[in-house]
Amino acid sequence: MRSPTNALLVAMAISDMLTGVFPVPIFMHFFGTERFWEYVPYEWCLAYKYLSELIPTIFHTASIWLTMALAVQRYIYVCHAFKARTWCTTENVLRGTVLIYVLAFLSQLCRFLEDYPLAVELDSLVTPNATVVGCVMVFHAWAEASKTLYYNLYFWFRVIFIHLVPCISLVVMNALLIYAMRVAQRRRMMLLRQNKKSESKKLKDSNCTTLMLVAVVGLFLLVEFPLGILLIIMIISNTFDIDILEQPTFQTLSLFSNFFILLSYPLNFFIYCGMSKQFRETFKRLFTGSGLPMEREYSQYMTLPTENGKTAVTGDETAL
């Protein structure tokens, strides 16, 4: 099933998986036991910050930008099929994926460098008359000198370029794809009336692929928009010292928002299974041990409509 689109879907799946996997050691060590009642030990300070916050944010950022790349690629396939032959190749997808991961890391680089842990002796919250060695995160001089400006720049960058711009772009792309699907459906009906069944089937296959990716993007938007709104509320509250939401309410909404984002990751798998016959059959063969059919059930190429009514063959994924 190797194709440019499937390569992006794999990269998204890896990003989603690692977003949820990296915090697991922290969750198991602290929240899977009674340790969450006590201060975080000094030796766990950096691990706690990196594994539960910074590294998951990197992979979540990569997942967002990969989803946008998927929508852009599909738009090119459907609306500019001739250009897709040279633009949307597997090699270009792999280069773009690497670039997205590098940019996602750079977007969080300042957070790795902004502070450092300082060991402090604290009265235990669990054991009376006992002390523990905890830590406080101390800002480096460059961050301390302009803390408000620094956090405003960081969070506004995150809201605009990691949430708002991708989400708005995806809404526009989805609308364009849905419109293109409707146009293709009318053209398919015309081809059927002209008894051109082969071309009609190719249009149907293209529409099925597009519909599956629209569903994936739609699910993404459903869970990402609330997080972006919460971040905007947080920035406005901190910048202008306005209490828009009570802190317990904000924390509860953040927890539920992150929970639904994590919950959406495995749902993509069921979208593939429910909407892609090829995915179901290939997935089944992984466990039954049966080989590929002698004649390929799905062509490696598919024909897509272009804006001038002609067709172009592109090497994307197969019929769904």
C-alpha positions, -999 to 999 in steps of 0.1 A, spaced: 0 0 0 30 23 -5 19 57 -18 24 94 -10 -9 97 8 -4 65 29 32 77 38 16 108 53 -10 87 71 18 66 86 37 96 97 6 110 114 0 77 131 36 76 144 32 112 157 -1 105 174 13 73 190 44 91 204 23 120 217 5 95 239 35 71 246 61 96 259 41 107 290 34 71 300 65 67 323 54 98 342 18 88 344 27 53 356 54 65 381 34 93 397 -3 90 389 -4 52 388 8 51 424 5 73 455 35 94 446 14 122 432 6 133 468 43 142 473 66 169 457 83 158 425 118 146 434 147 166 422 160 137 400 126 136 382 122 173 375 136 175 340 121 141 330 87 153 343 88 184 322 103 168 290 82 136 290 48 150 301 49 184 283 76 193 258 82 161 238 45 153 235 40 189 223 66 184 196 49 153 182 14 168 185 27 199 165 41 175 139 8 157 137 -11 189 132 12 201 103 12 166 88 -26 167 87 -25 200 69 0 186 45 -23 156 39 -52 180 31 -31 201 7 -18 170 -10 -53 157 -15 -65 190 -29 -37 189 -54 -46 154 -64 -83 163 -69 -81 198 -83 -46 199 -100 -40 163 -110 -13 171 -137 8 189 -111 4 160 -86 25 138 -108 56 159 -101 47 175 -67 31 147 -48 57 120 -50 68 97 -22 102 113 -22 87 148 -17 64 135 10 94 120 29 114 152 26 84 172 37 78 149 67 114 153 79 111 191 75 79 191 95 95 172 124 125 195 124 103 226 124 82 210 152 113 205 173 125 240 166 91 254 177 98 240 212 135 245 214 132 276 235 112 257 261 142 233 266 165 262 272 144 286 293 150 272 328 169 246 349 160 227 381 173 238 414 173 214 443 154 226 474 146 209 507 109 209 515 87 196 542 70 164 531 34 166 522 29 129 531 52 121 561 50 144 591 83 158 604 101 146 573 118 164 544 122 157 508 145 170 481 123 186 455 131 212 429 121 246 416 125 255 379 147 287 377 146 308 346 178 316 329 187 353 328 176 359 292 141 345 299 137 361 334 146 396 319 115 395 296 93 368 309 60 383 300 71 392 264 87 358 260 56 338 270 34 361 250 55 355 219 57 318 225 19 312 231 7 336 204 31 318 179 16 285 191 -20 296 188 -16 312 154 8 288 136 1 255 154 -37 259 159 -55 287 141 -38 288 107 -38 249 103 -74 246 115 -87 275 93 -67 261 63 -82 226 69 -117 240 71 -111 257 37 -95 226 22 -123 204 34 -149 227 19 -130 227 -15 -127 189 -14 -164 184 -6 -172 207 -35 -148 188 -58 -165 155 -48 -199 169 -57 -186 180 -91 -170 146 -96 -202 128 -86 -221 147 -113 -195 139 -138 -196 102 -128 -234 102 -134 -228 117 -168 -202 90 -176 -225 63 -165 -252 76 -189 -225 75 -216 -217 39 -206 -181 48 -197 -180 24 -167 -142 23 -164 -138 60 -161 -168 62 -138 -153 36 -114 -120 56 -113 -140 87 -103 -158 67 -76 -126 53 -62 -111 88 -61 -142 101 -43 -140 73 -17 -104 82 -10 -112 119 -7 -142 111 16 -120 91 39 -95 119 43 -122 144 48 -135 123 77 -99 121 92 -95 159 89 -130 165 102 -123 144 133 -91 163 138 -109 197 136 -135 185 161 -110 180 188 -84 206 180 -106 237 179 -115 236 217 -78 234 226 -70 265 204 -99 284 220 -86 275 255 -51 287 247 -65 320 234 -85 324 267 -53 316 287 -32 342 268 -58 369 271 -63 362 308 -26 363 316 -17 393 293 -45 416 305 -50 401 340 -86 392 333 -104 363 349 -124 349 320 -126 314 335 -120 303 370 -87 283 373 -104 250 384 -128 253 354 -99 261 330 -80 230 343 -110 208 339 -117 219 304 -80 215 295 -80 179 309 -111 170 288 -97 187 257 -65 167 259 -84 136 267 -106 139 236 -75 146 215 -59 114 227 -91 95 222 -93 107 186 -60 91 177 -71 54 176 -104 64 160 -85 71 127 -78 34 125 -115 26 125 -121 53 99 -96 35 76 -112 1 83 -147 14 78 -141 34 46 -113 16 28 -118 -19 14 -81 -21 5 -71 -13 40 -94 -40 54 -82 -66 30 -45 -58 35 -49 -57 73 -66 -91 72 -38 -106 51 -13 -95 78 -29 -121 102 -42 -148 79 -8 -152 62 -23 -153 27 -3 -137 -1 -12 -109 -24 -36 -119 -52 -22 -130 -85 -39 -100 -102 -39 -69 -82 -73 -61 -70 -64 -24 -68 -45 -5 -94 -14 14 -83 -27 44 -102 -60 62 -104 -75 87 -127 -85 121 -113 -106 149 -128 -89 182 -135 -103 217 -137 -104 216 -175 -123 184 -178 -94 162 -189 -79 134 -168 -44 126 -155 -29 94 -141 -13 98 -107 6 73 -86 -14 77 -54 -32 51 -34 -56 26 -48 -93 22 -50 -112 23 -17 
